[in-house]
């Protein structure tokens, strides 16, 4: 039987199974911690750092930190929210994110976080990188201008032998996530749809599937990201 432990988030008393990752433990208690690289059902990597919190005085990523008894966690503070805002701003300026023309607009987690954190003008200069659009695969289009290197597709999209269809290519600021040219040809329609759903932005698009949801019916049109967690009842 799992051991139940007590912890606090911003002074709120919470309970969870010992060893559960903090971001999920917080969600179960009705507390939203923003993430981009984390995705339910796949092993966390702590790539985006947006879920950073202060635990017992130390900054740590909540998606990779197991909960333990007596943890004192700070999440909704001015310092941490500014850190998260800075990361979101960096993701916008280092890519080419033109939201009104993006097929994922309204369903994009990066866009939704920008609204939540009230980002208007980033504090950093735009880099406007020159990145290609890979339309070589018959199932999907890989829009490199929107990729935020979160590794979700690398960790989640695998073939029947457990091989990842996506991988990193190049290094440093030239790094990009690409679809394996051989394994990609074996991609099913179902796996293509899953890849598009797993991607938090508009970097992976199923061919001929853009703009199928009218404005007003998209995921974040009426409720901000995280609101479904904050309005949920904590588990007992």
GUGUNU-964073 format. One record per residue (C-alpha): y, z, x. Coordinates in pm, 1 decimal, decimal comma. Each point is the difference from the previous one (the first is absolute). Layout:
<dobas>
doba py:Y; pz:Z; px:X
...
</dobas>
This chain:
<dobas>
doba py:0,0; pz:0,0; px:0,0
doba py:341,1; pz:-100,2; px:135,6
doba py:229,4; pz:279,5; px:107,6
doba py:330,1; pz:22,7; px:-189,9
doba py:303,5; pz:80,7; px:215,5
doba py:360,5; pz:93,2; px:-73,2
doba py:306,3; pz:-166,2; px:150,4
doba py:364,9; pz:-60,9; px:-83,0
doba py:211,8; pz:-315,2; px:-12,5
doba py:374,3; pz:62,6; px:-1,2
doba py:-71,8; pz:350,3; px:-127,4
doba py:-230,6; pz:-113,5; px:-281,4
doba py:-337,3; pz:176,9; px:-8,5
doba py:-286,8; pz:-249,7; px:7,2
doba py:-378,3; pz:-1,1; px:20,1
doba py:-247,7; pz:-258,8; px:126,2
doba py:-342,6; pz:-47,0; px:151,2
doba py:0,2; pz:85,9; px:367,5
doba py:-2,2; pz:-313,2; px:218,4
doba py:158,2; pz:-227,9; px:-258,4
doba py:274,5; pz:-210,7; px:155,5
doba py:340,4; pz:147,2; px:-72,3
doba py:144,1; pz:-307,2; px:-173,8
doba py:-283,8; pz:12,9; px:-255,5
doba py:16,1; pz:378,6; px:-31,9
doba py:371,6; pz:-27,3; px:-73,7
doba py:-63,4; pz:-273,8; px:-257,4
doba py:-258,1; pz:219,1; px:-173,6
doba py:267,5; pz:267,4; px:-30,9
doba py:262,6; pz:-235,0; px:-142,9
doba py:194,5; pz:-40,7; px:325,3
doba py:84,7; pz:-351,1; px:117,2
doba py:-2,6; pz:-76,9; px:372,7
doba py:99,3; pz:-362,3; px:68,4
doba py:-235,9; pz:-226,2; px:195,7
doba py:-32,0; pz:-367,6; px:85,7
doba py:-300,0; pz:-29,0; px:229,1
doba py:-217,5; pz:242,1; px:-196,0
doba py:-231,3; pz:-141,1; px:-267,8
doba py:-249,9; pz:190,0; px:-208,8
doba py:-357,9; pz:-75,0; px:99,3
doba py:58,7; pz:-103,4; px:361,1
doba py:23,1; pz:217,1; px:311,4
doba py:361,7; pz:102,0; px:76,5
doba py:171,3; pz:-104,0; px:322,2
doba py:348,4; pz:151,5; px:-7,9
doba py:156,5; pz:-334,1; px:89,0
doba py:325,9; pz:1,7; px:-195,2
doba py:97,5; pz:369,0; px:49,1
doba py:182,3; pz:8,3; px:-334,3
doba py:-226,7; pz:281,7; px:-118,2
doba py:120,1; pz:223,3; px:286,1
doba py:48,0; pz:363,3; px:-102,7
doba py:63,6; pz:322,0; px:185,7
doba py:-307,0; pz:224,8; px:6,7
doba py:46,5; pz:351,4; px:130,8
doba py:304,2; pz:-126,7; px:189,6
doba py:-164,1; pz:-313,6; px:145,4
doba py:53,6; pz:-361,0; px:-111,6
doba py:-331,5; pz:-160,4; px:-102,8
doba py:-121,1; pz:-290,4; px:-214,1
doba py:-132,7; pz:123,3; px:-333,0
doba py:-244,6; pz:-288,9; px:-47,2
doba py:-202,0; pz:100,9; px:310,6
doba py:36,5; pz:379,0; px:-16,4
doba py:-276,1; pz:196,4; px:-177,3
doba py:122,8; pz:287,8; px:-211,5
doba py:-83,0; pz:354,5; px:107,9
doba py:67,4; pz:345,5; px:-136,2
doba py:350,4; pz:139,8; px:36,3
doba py:176,6; pz:-322,7; px:94,7
doba py:376,1; pz:7,9; px:-57,0
doba py:118,7; pz:-356,1; px:-51,0
doba py:352,3; pz:-138,6; px:-19,1
doba py:30,6; pz:-347,6; px:-148,1
doba py:309,2; pz:-37,0; px:-214,7
doba py:262,9; pz:99,1; px:256,7
doba py:313,2; pz:-180,2; px:115,4
doba py:-140,1; pz:-44,6; px:350,8
doba py:-333,8; pz:-145,2; px:-107,8
doba py:145,7; pz:-221,4; px:-271,4
doba py:245,3; pz:-145,3; px:250,0
doba py:-292,0; pz:-69,4; px:235,4
doba py:-182,4; pz:-182,6; px:-278,4
doba py:312,2; pz:-191,4; px:-92,1
doba py:47,3; pz:-106,4; px:362,6
doba py:-357,2; pz:-135,3; px:14,0
doba py:49,6; pz:-198,3; px:-320,4
doba py:325,7; pz:-142,7; px:134,1
doba py:-174,4; pz:-101,0; px:323,9
doba py:-272,0; pz:-180,1; px:-196,1
doba py:264,5; pz:-199,1; px:-185,5
doba py:208,8; pz:-100,7; px:300,5
doba py:-291,5; pz:-100,3; px:226,1
doba py:-137,2; pz:-242,7; px:-257,7
doba py:135,1; pz:-252,9; px:-246,9
doba py:-19,5; pz:167,2; px:-340,3
doba py:187,3; pz:-201,4; px:-262,5
doba py:-104,5; pz:197,4; px:-305,4
doba py:140,5; pz:-222,4; px:-280,3
doba py:-208,3; pz:-294,5; px:125,0
doba py:-316,5; pz:197,0; px:76,2
doba py:-307,9; pz:-36,5; px:-220,3
doba py:-71,9; pz:372,6; px:39,0
doba py:345,4; pz:112,2; px:-117,7
doba py:-39,4; pz:279,6; px:-253,2
doba py:-349,5; pz:74,1; px:128,2
doba py:98,7; pz:54,4; px:364,5
doba py:-35,2; pz:352,5; px:136,7
doba py:254,6; pz:-54,4; px:277,8
doba py:256,8; pz:-122,6; px:-250,5
doba py:-80,0; pz:292,0; px:-231,1
doba py:46,7; pz:252,1; px:281,8
doba py:334,7; pz:-158,2; px:86,0
doba py:110,2; pz:59,9; px:-358,0
doba py:-133,2; pz:355,9; px:4,0
doba py:187,4; pz:84,3; px:319,9
doba py:313,5; pz:-181,9; px:-120,0
doba py:20,4; pz:-232,8; px:297,8
doba py:304,5; pz:-226,6; px:-17,0
doba py:100,7; pz:-113,6; px:350,5
doba py:-243,8; pz:82,6; px:284,0
doba py:139,7; pz:183,6; px:300,5
doba py:-171,8; pz:-245,8; px:234,0
doba py:85,4; pz:-366,3; px:71,0
doba py:-219,2; pz:-271,4; px:-150,8
doba py:-215,5; pz:-186,2; px:252,0
doba py:-86,2; pz:-303,8; px:-216,9
doba py:-319,5; pz:-88,9; px:187,6
doba py:-141,8; pz:-350,3; px:-11,6
doba py:-347,3; pz:38,2; px:-151,8
doba py:-227,9; pz:-263,5; px:-140,2
doba py:-167,5; pz:-9,9; px:-339,1
doba py:-375,0; pz:-51,7; px:36,4
doba py:-122,8; pz:-221,0; px:-283,6
doba py:-315,0; pz:-120,3; px:174,8
doba py:-243,1; pz:198,1; px:-215,8
doba py:-109,4; pz:-148,3; px:-337,2
doba py:10,1; pz:337,9; px:-177,1
doba py:310,9; pz:181,0; px:123,5
doba py:336,3; pz:-45,7; px:169,0
doba py:94,5; pz:241,7; px:280,4
doba py:377,8; pz:47,4; px:-0,2
doba py:68,2; pz:149,7; px:343,3
doba py:369,3; pz:58,3; px:-74,5
doba py:-91,1; pz:280,8; px:-241,2
doba py:-284,7; pz:167,5; px:190,8
doba py:70,2; pz:364,4; px:93,2
doba py:-308,8; pz:44,2; px:222,6
doba py:-143,3; pz:277,3; px:-217,1
doba py:-364,0; pz:-95,8; px:74,2
doba py:-106,3; pz:32,7; px:-362,7
doba py:-154,4; pz:-347,5; px:-8,9
doba py:-171,3; pz:54,4; px:335,2
doba py:-162,9; pz:319,8; px:-123,7
doba py:-78,8; pz:-106,3; px:-357,4
doba py:-92,1; pz:-368,8; px:-0,7
doba py:-346,5; pz:-44,0; px:150,0
doba py:-291,9; pz:-236,0; px:-48,1
doba py:-353,3; pz:102,5; px:-98,7
doba py:-80,2; pz:81,6; px:364,5
doba py:295,6; pz:235,7; px:22,8
doba py:212,5; pz:-230,9; px:215,2
doba py:377,0; pz:6,4; px:-56,3
doba py:144,6; pz:-330,7; px:-115,2
doba py:342,9; pz:94,7; px:135,7
doba py:92,5; pz:104,2; px:353,4
doba py:292,4; pz:47,2; px:236,5
doba py:110,5; pz:-289,8; px:217,6
doba py:233,0; pz:16,5; px:303,0
doba py:171,2; pz:319,3; px:120,5
doba py:325,2; pz:192,5; px:-13,9
doba py:278,5; pz:-142,3; px:-216,1
doba py:-196,1; pz:-326,1; px:-26,6
doba py:-296,2; pz:167,8; px:-171,2
doba py:-108,3; pz:-136,5; px:-335,9
doba py:-286,2; pz:46,8; px:-243,5
doba py:-201,2; pz:-317,8; px:-44,0
doba py:-297,5; pz:-113,7; px:-205,6
doba py:-306,9; pz:-89,0; px:203,3
doba py:-26,4; pz:-382,0; px:-26,8
doba py:-379,8; pz:5,6; px:-28,7
doba py:-59,8; pz:306,6; px:-215,8
doba py:299,1; pz:-94,6; px:-212,4
doba py:-173,4; pz:-316,6; px:-116,9
doba py:-272,5; pz:217,8; px:-152,9
doba py:249,7; pz:205,5; px:-202,0
doba py:-87,3; pz:18,8; px:-368,3
doba py:253,5; pz:-11,7; px:-283,2
doba py:-68,0; pz:368,7; px:-67,0
doba py:64,2; pz:97,3; px:362,3
doba py:317,8; pz:-210,2; px:5,9
doba py:131,7; pz:185,2; px:-305,3
doba py:-92,5; pz:331,5; px:160,9
doba py:186,2; pz:-95,5; px:317,5
doba py:313,8; pz:-75,9; px:-198,8
doba py:-30,8; pz:329,0; px:-190,1
doba py:-60,0; pz:203,3; px:315,9
doba py:308,3; pz:-139,9; px:174,0
doba py:298,0; pz:226,5; px:-83,0
doba py:247,3; pz:-287,6; px:37,4
doba py:-6,2; pz:-375,5; px:-60,8
doba py:-170,5; pz:-98,2; px:323,2
doba py:-336,9; pz:-98,4; px:-152,4
doba py:21,3; pz:-230,0; px:-300,0
doba py:-278,5; pz:-160,5; px:-200,0
doba py:78,5; pz:-367,5; px:-38,9
doba py:162,0; pz:-95,8; px:-331,5
doba py:30,4; pz:363,6; px:-110,0
doba py:369,9; pz:66,2; px:63,2
doba py:253,1; pz:107,0; px:-264,6
doba py:-263,9; pz:45,7; px:-270,1
doba py:152,4; pz:328,7; px:-124,4
doba py:338,4; pz:-25,5; px:-172,5
doba py:280,8; pz:237,0; px:93,5
doba py:-32,9; pz:319,2; px:-200,1
doba py:-379,7; pz:15,1; px:15,3
doba py:-45,8; pz:40,2; px:375,4
doba py:-131,3; pz:324,4; px:147,9
doba py:328,3; pz:154,2; px:110,0
doba py:235,5; pz:-155,7; px:-256,0
doba py:20,8; pz:306,0; px:-225,6
doba py:-119,2; pz:292,6; px:209,7
doba py:74,2; pz:69,3; px:367,7
doba py:-281,4; pz:23,5; px:250,6
doba py:-157,9; pz:345,7; px:1,7
doba py:114,4; pz:93,8; px:-349,2
doba py:-353,9; pz:-17,4; px:-137,0
doba py:-102,1; pz:269,1; px:249,5
doba py:300,4; pz:223,9; px:-56,9
doba py:-55,0; pz:-9,1; px:-375,1
doba py:-372,4; pz:72,1; px:22,5
doba py:-147,0; pz:343,1; px:-57,7
doba py:-125,6; pz:179,1; px:311,5
doba py:-371,7; pz:69,3; px:19,2
doba py:-120,9; pz:357,3; px:-43,6
</dobas>
